[in-house]
Amino acid sequence: MEGCMVRLHSVHFRGAFSAQPIIVNFHELFQTRDAPTILPMVKNEDVLRAVVALFDTSLPEIGPRDVHETVHYPGIHTIILSQDHADVLEDYRGRASQKGTNLSPVPCKTKVEADSTHKLLTELYSDSEESTEETSEEIIATETSISWSWERFCEGLQEFVDGARDRKEKRAVQREDGKIPPSAVGVESLIMAAACYELKILSTGDMVLQLSLLAVRKRYRHLGIGSYIMELLKTQSIVGKYDTLVAHADTDAKGFFKFHGLTDDPLLNDQFKELKDDWTNSILMSYLPPFTTDLEMRNPVFSLSLREVEMDMDVARSQALFAYQQQVMCVTRLLEEVKILRKQLDLRREEVDRLNSKLEQEKRKRHDIENKFLMYRLKNTKELLDNIASDSDDQGLTEQEHAKPGTQEQETAQSEEPPIQTPEGAGV
C-alpha cells in the first residue's frame, strides 16, 4: 500500500450497518505538509485520539501511552472502520425515540485531573448508550520515540474529552421536537472498529505481516466486522505482499483466529521465534496464504496454468526428500555412534570389575598382614612383660638375703655395750 491514507469502498454488515474502511499511516500523515483529512469536519489529531481511546478502553492493561506509540510507530498502518455521520445520527434518533424523551436534568461536568489520561480516554466509550466492554485482541505494544509526540497528544486531550462529554449530554436530553442535533455526533461515535498491522522482514528474508492491535466496539460485535478485517489482512493487493500473517493471540481469541485459518502449530511457528519477544503471555499463530494470491491474479500476465504450482510442488518434494535423506543419515550415524559407545561402556565395565576384584584381593592381603603384625606385637609385649615380672622376683629375693646378716650384728653390738654411770654412782 502506497501513500499515508487509502480509502476503500463502503461495506454493509448485518444489522443494516455500513462503514467505510480507511487505512492510515499516522506517522507519515503527521509528517506530511497539507495532509488530507481522514474524516470530514474532524481534525486528524482527534481521529488519532479516538482510535487510541478505543484501544485503551478495550486493552486497559497496556496503557494509553504504549497504545499511542504503537499506533504512531513508523511502518504501522491502522485500519479504521467509520460510519457516515448521517447514519449515526439517524441511529441515535431511532434509539432515543424508543426510549422516550428524557426530561432529567443534565449532570454537571466533573473536572478530571490532566494526568489521568486513561480515565479521560475511557470516557469516550463508557457512556450509557453501550457497554464499556469491547471485543479486542492485543498482539504487540511497541516503545519508541515518535514525531507527533505524546506530549502533543495530551495537550488537546482534555478539550477533546470535554467536547465528547458535551455531545453525550446533548444526546441524553432531546430537544422539544424530539430530535438529536447533528452536533451531538462526534468522531468517537463514528468509529466502529480499528486494527493495526505492520510488514516485517525476518532474518531469514521472509516477509511477515504482523497484526498488532484489533478492537471492535461491543455494540458492533457479531456483525462480521472482525471477520471483514481479517479478510482485508489476507488481501495482499490492499495490505501488500507477504509470505505469512502472524498474530500473537490471547487465549480467549484463539478460537477466533483458528476460525479464520490461523494455526498454533509450535513446530511450524518456531520459524517466527524472533517475533515471540514482541508480546508476552500470548499464543503465536500464523496463516500461510495460497500459492496464487489476489495480488498475483491482478497481474496482467497471470495465467491459469498450474505449471508454477507444479514447479513449487516439485521443489517441495525435492526438499522433503532431501530432508528425509538427511534425517536417515543422521539417525544411522547416531545408531552407529550408540553401538560404539555401548562397546566402550562394556569394556569400561570389565575394566572396573577387574580393578574391583584386584582391590578386594589387596584388601584381604593387607588385612592378613595387619593381623600377623598385630599378633607379633602382642607376643613380643607378653614376653617383655614376663621378663620384667621374673626380674622383679629375683631382685626381691636378693635384697632379703642381704638384709638378714646385718640385723644379727646389730643385735650383738647392742648386747656388748658397757653400763652407764649415773650421778648417784649407781650403775645401770
GUVO-310058 format. One record per residue (C-alpha): residue in one letter; y, x, z negated. Coordinates in nm, 4 decimals, padded with zeros to 6 digits. Layout:
<rs>
+---+----------+----------+----------+
! r !        v !        u !        w !
+---+----------+----------+----------+
! a !        Y !        X !        Z !
...
+---+----------+----------+----------+
</rs>
This chain:
<rs>
+---+----------+----------+----------+
! r !        v !        u !        w !
+---+----------+----------+----------+
! m !  00.0000 !  00.0000 !  00.0000 !
! e !  00.3365 !  00.1394 !  00.1045 !
! g !  00.6729 !  00.0569 ! -00.0484 !
! c !  00.7735 ! -00.0292 ! -00.4030 !
! m !  00.7148 ! -00.4046 ! -00.3580 !
! v !  00.4885 ! -00.6195 ! -00.1391 !
! r !  00.4844 ! -00.9998 ! -00.1297 !
! l !  00.1619 ! -01.1768 ! -00.0386 !
! h !  00.1048 ! -01.5320 !  00.0776 !
! s !  00.1090 ! -01.8074 ! -00.1820 !
! v ! -00.2254 ! -01.9103 ! -00.3276 !
! h ! -00.3331 ! -02.2536 ! -00.4551 !
! f ! -00.5508 ! -02.2741 ! -00.7643 !
! r ! -00.7397 ! -02.5507 ! -00.9352 !
! g ! -00.5225 ! -02.7961 ! -01.1237 !
! a ! -00.2598 ! -02.8221 ! -00.8465 !
! f ! -00.1039 ! -02.4893 ! -00.9433 !
! s !  00.0224 ! -02.2469 ! -00.6825 !
! a !  00.1592 ! -01.8953 ! -00.7200 !
! q !  00.2815 ! -01.6071 ! -00.5086 !
! p !  00.1224 ! -01.2650 ! -00.5691 !
! i !  00.3702 ! -00.9777 ! -00.5777 !
! i !  00.2630 ! -00.6136 ! -00.6045 !
! v !  00.5315 ! -00.3958 ! -00.7638 !
! n !  00.5576 ! -00.0259 ! -00.8385 !
! f !  00.8137 ! -00.0394 ! -01.1191 !
! h !  00.8507 !  00.3383 ! -01.1323 !
! e !  00.9599 !  00.3585 ! -00.7689 !
! l !  01.1552 !  00.0331 ! -00.7887 !
! f !  01.3924 !  00.1581 ! -01.0587 !
! q !  01.4397 !  00.4876 ! -00.8755 !
! t !  01.5371 !  00.3119 ! -00.5528 !
! r !  01.9032 !  00.2512 ! -00.4838 !
! d !  01.9761 ! -00.1100 ! -00.3829 !
! a !  01.6225 ! -00.2078 ! -00.4834 !
! p !  01.5095 ! -00.5549 ! -00.3721 !
! t !  01.4932 ! -00.8387 ! -00.6239 !
! i !  01.1437 ! -00.9268 ! -00.7388 !
! l !  01.2228 ! -01.2896 ! -00.8284 !
! p !  01.5260 ! -01.4887 ! -00.7098 !
! m !  01.8147 ! -01.5066 ! -00.9560 !
! v !  01.6269 ! -01.2840 ! -01.2050 !
! k !  01.7071 ! -00.9223 ! -01.2855 !
! n !  01.4269 ! -00.6756 ! -01.2208 !
! e !  01.4667 ! -00.5453 ! -01.5757 !
! d !  01.3937 ! -00.8935 ! -01.7111 !
! v !  01.0837 ! -00.9191 ! -01.4930 !
! l !  00.9589 ! -00.5934 ! -01.6434 !
! r !  01.0357 ! -00.7212 ! -01.9933 !
! a !  00.8453 ! -01.0431 ! -01.9249 !
! v !  00.5429 ! -00.8516 ! -01.7900 !
! v !  00.5416 ! -00.6177 ! -02.0905 !
! a !  00.5743 ! -00.9197 ! -02.3204 !
! l !  00.2730 ! -01.0853 ! -02.1550 !
! f !  00.0571 ! -00.7746 ! -02.2002 !
! d !  00.1858 ! -00.7125 ! -02.5531 !
! t !  00.1171 ! -01.0711 ! -02.6597 !
! s ! -00.2323 ! -01.0510 ! -02.5129 !
! l ! -00.3031 ! -00.6988 ! -02.6380 !
! p ! -00.1200 ! -00.6583 ! -02.9700 !
! e ! -00.3331 ! -00.3603 ! -03.0744 !
! i ! -00.1769 ! -00.1410 ! -02.8031 !
! g !  00.1871 ! -00.1743 ! -02.8953 !
! p !  00.4819 ! -00.2628 ! -02.6712 !
! r !  00.5850 !  00.0969 ! -02.6092 !
! d !  00.2435 !  00.2026 ! -02.4808 !
! v !  00.2269 ! -00.1085 ! -02.2636 !
! h !  00.5724 ! -00.0334 ! -02.1229 !
! e !  00.4785 !  00.3267 ! -02.0457 !
! t !  00.1575 !  00.2126 ! -01.8769 !
! v !  00.3326 ! -00.0443 ! -01.6573 !
! h !  00.6075 !  00.2037 ! -01.5681 !
! y !  00.3799 !  00.5060 ! -01.5185 !
! p !  00.4129 !  00.6848 ! -01.1799 !
! g !  00.1464 !  00.5606 ! -00.9410 !
! i !  00.0764 !  00.2389 ! -01.1336 !
! h !  00.1002 ! -00.0827 ! -00.9317 !
! t !  00.1416 ! -00.4187 ! -01.1031 !
! i !  00.0140 ! -00.7444 ! -00.9561 !
! i !  00.2349 ! -01.0353 ! -01.0673 !
! l !  00.1433 ! -01.3988 ! -01.0037 !
! s !  00.4635 ! -01.6012 ! -01.0182 !
! q !  00.5168 ! -01.9729 ! -00.9762 !
! d !  00.8054 ! -02.1321 ! -00.7931 !
! h !  01.0968 ! -02.2336 ! -01.0153 !
! a !  01.0905 ! -02.5937 ! -00.8908 !
! d !  00.7157 ! -02.6278 ! -00.9570 !
! v !  00.7505 ! -02.5029 ! -01.3140 !
! l !  01.0462 ! -02.7328 ! -01.3784 !
! e !  00.8528 ! -03.0310 ! -01.2460 !
! d !  00.5542 ! -02.9382 ! -01.4626 !
! y !  00.7739 ! -02.9175 ! -01.7735 !
! r !  00.9331 ! -03.2541 ! -01.6949 !
! g !  00.5919 ! -03.4118 ! -01.6462 !
! r !  00.4681 ! -03.2851 ! -01.9809 !
! a !  00.7913 ! -03.3918 ! -02.1523 !
! s !  00.7661 ! -03.7467 ! -02.0155 !
! q !  00.4121 ! -03.7751 ! -02.1512 !
! k !  00.5222 ! -03.6653 ! -02.4987 !
! g !  00.8331 ! -03.8855 ! -02.5046 !
! t !  01.1901 ! -03.7988 ! -02.5917 !
! n !  01.2263 ! -03.5603 ! -02.8819 !
! l !  01.5291 ! -03.6527 ! -03.0936 !
! s !  01.4654 ! -03.3987 ! -03.3657 !
! p !  01.7458 ! -03.1527 ! -03.4338 !
! v !  01.7357 ! -02.8151 ! -03.2650 !
! p !  01.6324 ! -02.5391 ! -03.5062 !
! c !  01.8886 ! -02.2721 ! -03.5753 !
! k !  01.8434 ! -01.9280 ! -03.4296 !
! t !  01.6758 ! -01.6786 ! -03.6513 !
! k !  01.8110 ! -01.3272 ! -03.6395 !
! v !  01.5316 ! -01.0811 ! -03.5710 !
! e !  01.5683 ! -00.7144 ! -03.6516 !
! a !  01.6178 ! -00.4936 ! -03.3492 !
! d !  01.3315 ! -00.2594 ! -03.4365 !
! s !  01.0786 ! -00.5431 ! -03.4488 !
! t !  01.0055 ! -00.5172 ! -03.0770 !
! h !  00.6597 ! -00.6673 ! -03.0973 !
! k !  00.7910 ! -00.9785 ! -03.2732 !
! l !  01.0623 ! -01.0160 ! -03.0118 !
! l !  00.8172 ! -00.9936 ! -02.7236 !
! t !  00.5627 ! -01.2300 ! -02.8751 !
! e !  00.8310 ! -01.4996 ! -02.8969 !
! l !  00.8291 ! -01.5256 ! -02.5180 !
! y !  00.4698 ! -01.6540 ! -02.5076 !
! s !  00.4290 ! -01.8108 ! -02.8519 !
! d !  00.6106 ! -02.1436 ! -02.8117 !
! s !  00.4573 ! -02.4820 ! -02.8842 !
! e !  00.4002 ! -02.5548 ! -02.5160 !
! e !  00.0979 ! -02.3250 ! -02.5015 !
! s ! -00.1195 ! -02.1173 ! -02.7321 !
! t ! -00.0347 ! -01.7594 ! -02.8105 !
! e ! -00.3910 ! -01.6520 ! -02.7371 !
! e ! -00.4361 ! -01.5038 ! -02.3916 !
! t ! -00.7331 ! -01.4149 ! -02.1754 !
! s ! -00.6962 ! -01.0472 ! -02.1065 !
! e ! -00.8704 ! -00.7195 ! -02.0502 !
! e ! -00.7220 ! -00.3883 ! -02.1532 !
! i ! -00.8542 ! -00.0719 ! -01.9992 !
! i ! -00.6086 !  00.2151 ! -02.0477 !
! a ! -00.2887 !  00.2991 ! -02.2350 !
! t ! -00.1023 !  00.5968 ! -02.0864 !
! e !  00.1503 !  00.8055 ! -02.2754 !
! t !  00.4147 !  00.9673 ! -02.0576 !
! s !  00.7880 !  01.0046 ! -02.0121 !
! i !  00.9438 !  00.7610 ! -01.7637 !
! s !  01.2727 !  00.7477 ! -01.5779 !
! w !  01.3579 !  00.3929 ! -01.6830 !
! s !  01.3338 !  00.4886 ! -02.0484 !
! w !  01.2034 !  00.2935 ! -02.3431 !
! e !  01.5491 !  00.3042 ! -02.4986 !
! r !  01.6994 !  00.1362 ! -02.1943 !
! f !  01.4200 ! -00.1187 ! -02.2013 !
! c !  01.5092 ! -00.2097 ! -02.5598 !
! e !  01.8853 ! -00.2229 ! -02.5006 !
! g !  01.8813 ! -00.5685 ! -02.3423 !
! l !  01.5679 ! -00.6927 ! -02.5147 !
! q !  01.7490 ! -00.8851 ! -02.7897 !
! e !  01.9695 ! -01.0610 ! -02.5347 !
! f !  01.6677 ! -01.1391 ! -02.3179 !
! v !  01.4727 ! -01.2888 ! -02.6094 !
! d !  01.7767 ! -01.4890 ! -02.7226 !
! g !  01.8034 ! -01.6349 ! -02.3732 !
! a !  01.4334 ! -01.7244 ! -02.3744 !
! r !  01.4790 ! -01.8902 ! -02.7139 !
! d !  01.7721 ! -02.0937 ! -02.5796 !
! r !  01.5647 ! -02.2087 ! -02.2838 !
! k !  01.2845 ! -02.3082 ! -02.5166 !
! e !  01.5245 ! -02.5169 ! -02.7241 !
! k !  01.6582 ! -02.6861 ! -02.4114 !
! r !  01.3054 ! -02.7845 ! -02.3158 !
! a !  01.2399 ! -02.9145 ! -02.6676 !
! v !  01.5418 ! -03.1511 ! -02.6635 !
! q !  01.5749 ! -03.3580 ! -02.3479 !
! r !  01.8968 ! -03.4960 ! -02.2130 !
! e !  01.9842 ! -03.8650 ! -02.2115 !
! d !  01.8356 ! -03.9092 ! -01.8654 !
! g !  01.5058 ! -03.7653 ! -01.9928 !
! k !  01.5164 ! -03.4651 ! -01.7604 !
! i !  01.4980 ! -03.0975 ! -01.8419 !
! p !  01.7838 ! -02.8940 ! -01.6890 !
! p !  01.6916 ! -02.6206 ! -01.4376 !
! s !  01.8493 ! -02.3610 ! -01.6658 !
! a !  01.5685 ! -02.4274 ! -01.9173 !
! v !  01.3198 ! -02.2393 ! -01.6976 !
! g !  01.3276 ! -01.8604 ! -01.7112 !
! v !  01.1200 ! -01.5697 ! -01.5917 !
! e !  00.8919 ! -01.5949 ! -01.8960 !
! s !  00.7848 ! -01.9386 ! -01.7687 !
! l !  00.7347 ! -01.8301 ! -01.4081 !
! i !  00.4779 ! -01.5528 ! -01.4615 !
! m !  00.1189 ! -01.6787 ! -01.4831 !
! a ! -00.0761 ! -01.3519 ! -01.4907 !
! a ! -00.0417 ! -00.9789 ! -01.4328 !
! a ! -00.2634 ! -00.6761 ! -01.3751 !
! c ! -00.2063 ! -00.3009 ! -01.3412 !
! y ! -00.4137 ! -00.0624 ! -01.1315 !
! e ! -00.3960 !  00.2975 ! -01.0156 !
! l ! -00.5609 !  00.5045 ! -00.7428 !
! k ! -00.7000 !  00.8349 ! -00.8721 !
! i ! -00.8752 !  01.1301 ! -00.7108 !
! l ! -01.1604 !  01.2685 ! -00.9200 !
! s ! -01.2568 !  01.6328 ! -00.9414 !
! t ! -01.5431 !  01.5533 ! -00.7024 !
! g ! -01.2928 !  01.4391 ! -00.4399 !
! d ! -01.3851 !  01.0697 ! -00.4649 !
! m ! -01.1047 !  00.8150 ! -00.4600 !
! v ! -01.1268 !  00.5703 ! -00.7509 !
! l ! -00.9262 !  00.2551 ! -00.8167 !
! q ! -00.8911 !  00.2225 ! -01.1940 !
! l ! -00.7982 ! -00.1112 ! -01.3462 !
! s ! -00.5560 ! -00.0529 ! -01.6344 !
! l ! -00.4407 ! -00.3890 ! -01.7709 !
! l ! -00.5279 ! -00.7501 ! -01.6965 !
! a ! -00.3837 ! -01.0585 ! -01.8670 !
! v ! -00.3837 ! -01.4310 ! -01.7864 !
! r ! -00.1873 ! -01.6836 ! -01.9898 !
! k ! -00.4124 ! -01.9255 ! -02.1744 !
! r ! -00.2644 ! -02.2316 ! -02.0061 !
! y ! -00.3819 ! -02.0988 ! -01.6693 !
! r ! -00.7313 ! -01.9926 ! -01.7659 !
! h ! -01.0409 ! -02.1277 ! -01.5881 !
! l ! -00.8378 ! -02.1889 ! -01.2743 !
! g ! -00.9732 ! -01.8910 ! -01.0799 !
! i ! -00.6700 ! -01.6670 ! -01.1361 !
! g ! -00.8684 ! -01.3792 ! -01.2861 !
! s ! -01.1232 ! -01.4046 ! -01.0049 !
! y ! -00.8436 ! -01.4016 ! -00.7479 !
! i ! -00.7014 ! -01.0810 ! -00.8981 !
! m ! -01.0462 ! -00.9188 ! -00.8807 !
! e ! -01.0747 ! -01.0193 ! -00.5142 !
! l ! -00.7337 ! -00.8635 ! -00.4499 !
! l ! -00.8551 ! -00.5399 ! -00.6070 !
! k ! -01.1597 ! -00.5464 ! -00.3780 !
! t ! -00.9404 ! -00.5942 ! -00.0702 !
! q ! -00.8726 ! -00.2382 !  00.0422 !
! s ! -00.6274 ! -00.3495 !  00.3097 !
! i ! -00.3979 ! -00.4510 !  00.0210 !
! v ! -00.4592 ! -00.2031 ! -00.2609 !
! g ! -00.5640 !  00.0953 ! -00.0489 !
! k ! -00.8859 !  00.2714 !  00.0417 !
! y ! -01.1145 !  00.3836 ! -00.2385 !
! d ! -01.4776 !  00.4737 ! -00.2982 !
! t ! -01.5285 !  00.2983 ! -00.6318 !
! l ! -01.3499 !  00.0444 ! -00.8503 !
! v ! -01.3688 !  00.1427 ! -01.2182 !
! a ! -01.2832 ! -00.0626 ! -01.5259 !
! h ! -01.3106 !  00.0026 ! -01.8998 !
! a ! -01.4345 ! -00.3373 ! -02.0140 !
! d ! -01.4203 ! -00.4788 ! -02.3621 !
! t ! -01.7440 ! -00.6257 ! -02.4955 !
! d ! -01.6122 ! -00.9803 ! -02.4581 !
! a ! -01.5091 ! -00.9197 ! -02.0949 !
! k ! -01.8364 ! -00.7565 ! -01.9896 !
! g ! -01.9745 ! -01.0833 ! -01.8528 !
! f ! -01.6580 ! -01.1490 ! -01.6518 !
! f ! -01.6772 ! -00.8134 ! -01.4768 !
! k ! -02.0518 ! -00.8432 ! -01.4176 !
! f ! -01.9893 ! -01.1787 ! -01.2525 !
! h ! -01.7600 ! -01.0011 ! -01.0072 !
! g ! -02.0107 ! -00.7322 ! -00.9121 !
! l ! -01.9337 ! -00.4522 ! -01.1582 !
! t ! -02.2226 ! -00.2711 ! -01.3239 !
! d ! -02.2503 ! -00.0896 ! -01.6559 !
! d ! -02.5410 !  00.1336 ! -01.5467 !
! p ! -02.4907 !  00.4503 ! -01.7583 !
! l ! -02.6630 !  00.6783 ! -01.5058 !
! l ! -02.4505 !  00.5522 ! -01.2185 !
! n ! -02.1275 !  00.5583 ! -01.4180 !
! d ! -02.1908 !  00.9073 ! -01.5525 !
! q ! -02.0213 !  01.0421 ! -01.2393 !
! f ! -01.6965 !  00.8893 ! -01.3718 !
! k ! -01.7262 !  01.0512 ! -01.7153 !
! e ! -01.3911 !  01.2264 ! -01.6702 !
! l ! -01.2318 !  00.8801 ! -01.6978 !
! k ! -01.4045 !  00.7968 ! -02.0273 !
! d ! -01.1257 !  00.9507 ! -02.2336 !
! d ! -00.8693 !  00.7162 ! -02.0781 !
! w ! -00.9803 !  00.4377 ! -02.3074 !
! t ! -01.1972 !  00.4289 ! -02.6193 !
! n ! -01.4205 !  00.1572 ! -02.7660 !
! s ! -01.4920 !  00.0184 ! -02.4208 !
! i ! -01.7727 ! -00.0018 ! -02.1655 !
! l ! -01.7303 !  00.1899 ! -01.8411 !
! m ! -01.8119 ! -00.0372 ! -01.5458 !
! s ! -01.7904 !  00.0251 ! -01.1727 !
! y ! -01.8010 ! -00.1594 ! -00.8418 !
! l ! -01.9238 !  00.0004 ! -00.5194 !
! p ! -01.7746 ! -00.1597 ! -00.2061 !
! p ! -01.9885 ! -00.2267 !  00.1032 !
! f ! -02.0100 !  00.0199 !  00.3894 !
! t ! -01.7850 ! -00.1966 !  00.6048 !
! t ! -01.4713 ! -00.2998 !  00.4197 !
! d ! -01.1966 ! -00.5333 !  00.5318 !
! l ! -00.9767 ! -00.2290 !  00.5939 !
! e ! -01.2235 ! -00.0933 !  00.8489 !
! m ! -01.2628 ! -00.4342 !  01.0095 !
! r ! -00.8887 ! -00.4380 !  01.0767 !
! n ! -00.9253 ! -00.1156 !  01.2734 !
! p ! -00.8820 ! -00.1914 !  01.6475 !
! v ! -01.1730 !  00.0382 !  01.7343 !
! f ! -01.4042 ! -00.1287 !  01.4831 !
! s ! -01.7463 ! -00.2033 !  01.6264 !
! l ! -02.0133 ! -00.4409 !  01.5037 !
! s ! -02.2759 ! -00.1796 !  01.5837 !
! l ! -02.4952 ! -00.0728 !  01.2938 !
! r ! -02.5071 !  00.2856 !  01.4126 !
! e ! -02.2784 !  00.4118 !  01.1370 !
! v ! -02.4741 !  00.2187 !  00.8764 !
! e ! -02.7982 !  00.3640 !  01.0105 !
! m ! -02.6471 !  00.7114 !  01.0003 !
! d ! -02.5433 !  00.6560 !  00.6404 !
! m ! -02.8937 !  00.5342 !  00.5617 !
! d ! -03.0430 !  00.8442 !  00.7238 !
! v ! -02.8118 !  01.0644 !  00.5201 !
! a ! -02.9027 !  00.8744 !  00.2032 !
! r ! -03.2735 !  00.9027 !  00.2892 !
! s ! -03.2415 !  01.2764 !  00.3513 !
! q ! -03.0521 !  01.3234 !  00.0281 !
! a ! -03.3107 !  01.1183 ! -00.1605 !
! l ! -03.5928 !  01.3226 ! -00.0046 !
! f ! -03.4165 !  01.6463 ! -00.0916 !
! a ! -03.3591 !  01.5222 ! -00.4469 !
! y ! -03.7289 !  01.4266 ! -00.4733 !
! q ! -03.8364 !  01.7680 ! -00.3471 !
! q ! -03.6081 !  01.9386 ! -00.5943 !
! q ! -03.7464 !  01.7249 ! -00.8760 !
! v ! -04.1082 !  01.8009 ! -00.7790 !
! m ! -04.0326 !  02.1724 ! -00.7557 !
! c ! -03.8592 !  02.1661 ! -01.0911 !
! v ! -04.1430 !  01.9727 ! -01.2576 !
! t ! -04.4078 !  02.2023 ! -01.1050 !
! r ! -04.2300 !  02.5157 ! -01.2201 !
! l ! -04.1789 !  02.3678 ! -01.5636 !
! l ! -04.5510 !  02.2845 ! -01.5801 !
! e ! -04.6432 !  02.6434 ! -01.4939 !
! e ! -04.3931 !  02.7643 ! -01.7498 !
! v ! -04.5572 !  02.5435 ! -02.0120 !
! k ! -04.9004 !  02.6842 ! -01.9249 !
! i ! -04.7756 !  03.0414 ! -01.9639 !
! l ! -04.6100 !  02.9579 ! -02.2919 !
! r ! -04.9295 !  02.7949 ! -02.4180 !
! k ! -05.1304 !  03.1082 ! -02.3305 !
! q ! -04.8776 !  03.3245 ! -02.5085 !
! l ! -04.8934 !  03.0902 ! -02.8037 !
! d ! -05.2733 !  03.1170 ! -02.8177 !
! l ! -05.2511 !  03.4979 ! -02.8096 !
! r ! -04.9936 !  03.4908 ! -03.0858 !
! r ! -05.2159 !  03.2661 ! -03.2930 !
! e ! -05.5141 !  03.5023 ! -03.2506 !
! e ! -05.2969 !  03.7960 ! -03.3474 !
! v ! -05.1689 !  03.6089 ! -03.6506 !
! d ! -05.5243 !  03.5165 ! -03.7551 !
! r ! -05.6385 !  03.8781 ! -03.7169 !
! l ! -05.3459 !  04.0049 ! -03.9211 !
! n ! -05.4074 !  03.7424 ! -04.1883 !
! s ! -05.7750 !  03.8453 ! -04.2117 !
! k ! -05.6808 !  04.2103 ! -04.2397 !
! l ! -05.4222 !  04.1245 ! -04.5006 !
! e ! -05.6831 !  03.9415 ! -04.7090 !
! q ! -05.9165 !  04.2415 ! -04.6904 !
! e ! -05.6402 !  04.4741 ! -04.8015 !
! k ! -05.5577 !  04.2397 ! -05.0863 !
! r ! -05.9208 !  04.2404 ! -05.2045 !
! k ! -05.9403 !  04.6210 ! -05.1836 !
! r ! -05.6196 !  04.6571 ! -05.3756 !
! h ! -05.7451 !  04.4121 ! -05.6358 !
! d ! -06.0679 !  04.6125 ! -05.6828 !
! i ! -05.8757 !  04.9385 ! -05.7131 !
! e ! -05.6416 !  04.7868 ! -05.9682 !
! n ! -05.9390 !  04.6584 ! -06.1717 !
! k ! -06.1090 !  05.0010 ! -06.1657 !
! f ! -05.7880 !  05.1728 ! -06.2662 !
! l ! -05.7394 !  04.9256 ! -06.5495 !
! m ! -06.0953 !  04.9817 ! -06.6773 !
! y ! -06.0411 !  05.3569 ! -06.6584 !
! r ! -05.7243 !  05.3322 ! -06.8637 !
! l ! -05.8959 !  05.1101 ! -07.1198 !
! k ! -06.1846 !  05.3574 ! -07.1523 !
! n ! -05.9514 !  05.6543 ! -07.1994 !
! t ! -05.7446 !  05.4646 ! -07.4513 !
! k ! -06.0559 !  05.3710 ! -07.6506 !
! e ! -06.1839 !  05.7318 ! -07.6549 !
! l ! -05.8435 !  05.8538 ! -07.7645 !
! l ! -05.8325 !  05.6034 ! -08.0486 !
! d ! -06.1872 !  05.7028 ! -08.1596 !
! n ! -06.0941 !  06.0719 ! -08.1644 !
! i ! -05.7825 !  06.0021 ! -08.3676 !
! a ! -05.9827 !  05.8000 ! -08.6209 !
! s ! -06.2508 !  06.0759 ! -08.6542 !
! d ! -05.9905 !  06.3486 ! -08.7091 !
! s ! -05.8230 !  06.1416 ! -08.9806 !
! d ! -06.1526 !  06.1058 ! -09.1760 !
! d ! -06.2292 !  06.4797 ! -09.1619 !
! q ! -05.8833 !  06.5728 ! -09.2855 !
! g ! -05.9129 !  06.3361 ! -09.5832 !
! l ! -06.2406 !  06.4921 ! -09.7000 !
! t ! -06.0987 !  06.8444 ! -09.6785 !
! e ! -05.7974 !  06.7533 ! -09.8869 !
! q ! -06.0196 !  06.6037 ! -10.1564 !
! e ! -06.2311 !  06.9197 ! -10.1780 !
! h ! -05.9253 !  07.1406 ! -10.2212 !
! a ! -05.7791 !  06.9159 ! -10.4876 !
! k ! -06.0821 !  06.9312 ! -10.7400 !
! p ! -06.0803 !  07.3126 ! -10.8413 !
! g ! -05.7116 !  07.3145 ! -10.9192 !
! t ! -05.7483 !  07.0368 ! -11.1703 !
! q ! -06.0152 !  07.2218 ! -11.3762 !
! e ! -05.7995 !  07.5373 ! -11.4010 !
! q ! -05.5051 !  07.3336 ! -11.5279 !
! e ! -05.7179 !  07.1756 ! -11.7997 !
! t ! -05.8497 !  07.5221 ! -11.9169 !
! a ! -05.4987 !  07.6676 ! -11.9348 !
! q ! -05.3755 !  07.3835 ! -12.1475 !
! s ! -05.6602 !  07.4301 ! -12.3996 !
! e ! -05.5857 !  07.8025 ! -12.4448 !
! e ! -05.2126 !  07.7673 ! -12.5353 !
! p ! -05.1148 !  07.9159 ! -12.8898 !
! p ! -04.9941 !  07.6873 ! -13.1710 !
! i ! -04.6170 !  07.6358 ! -13.2105 !
! q ! -04.4469 !  07.7269 ! -13.5497 !
! t ! -04.2107 !  07.4640 ! -13.6986 !
! p ! -03.9094 !  07.5487 ! -13.9253 !
! e ! -04.1031 !  07.4479 ! -14.2299 !
! g ! -04.3652 !  07.7068 ! -14.1385 !
! a ! -04.6273 !  07.4521 ! -14.0699 !
! g ! -04.8468 !  07.5146 ! -13.7778 !
! v ! -04.9145 !  07.2534 ! -13.5173 !
+---+----------+----------+----------+
</rs>
